[in-house]
Amino acid sequence: MAAIALALVFAALDGGDDASDDPSAEAVPVSLSEYAFAPDPVVAPGGRIELTNDGAIEHNFVVPELGKGSRELGPGESEVMDLSDQPAGTYVVVCDLTGHREEGMETTLELG
């Protein structure tokens, strides 16, 4: 009985088939600043993106074709965006805050 309990404890600690064990599930770091995304283009084979606002004003990361986007990130804020359930392809990404796209804050995102 004790051996079964220990086996269950070790299985719980191991985490089993956790997505974090899959290298394709690692979040790709993306910097948002005035008025650019880096890297450009963004390539995220696993669909997870770690957004960090390295700028001095608010920015966001919006994929209009997918109807997906981050919240408005203030300076220094971060968010992980999970698009792993979206179809593979190349999509336009913009910061849709007033005037940001017009200032050049647009890139492409390659999923899958």
QUIFENDA-V392840 format. One record per pair of residues at least 6 apart in sequence whose C-alpha atoms are under 6 Angstrom apart, sorted by the first residue. I is the first residue (numbers start at 1). GAP is how many residues later the second one is. Records with the same first field share a line. If there is no record, write none. Layout:
I = GAP + GAP
This chain:
24 = 22
25 = 21
27 = 21 + 22 + 23
28 = 21 + 22
29 = 21
30 = 8 + 20 + 21
31 = 6 + 7 + 21 + 22
32 = 21 + 22
33 = 21 + 22
34 = 21
35 = 69 + 70
36 = 69
40 = 67
41 = 66 + 67
42 = 67
43 = 66 + 67
44 = 67
45 = 66 + 67
46 = 38
47 = 35 + 36 + 37 + 64
48 = 33 + 34 + 35
49 = 31 + 32
50 = 29 + 30
51 = 27 + 28
52 = 25 + 26
53 = 22 + 23 + 24
54 = 22
55 = 20
56 = 19
57 = 18
58 = 15 + 16
59 = 13 + 14
60 = 10 + 12 + 13 + 35
61 = 8 + 9 + 33 + 34
62 = 6 + 7 + 31 + 32 + 33
63 = 6 + 30
88 = 23 + 24
89 = 21 + 22
90 = 19 + 20
91 = 17 + 18
92 = 15 + 16
93 = 13 + 14 + 15
94 = 11 + 12
95 = 6 + 10
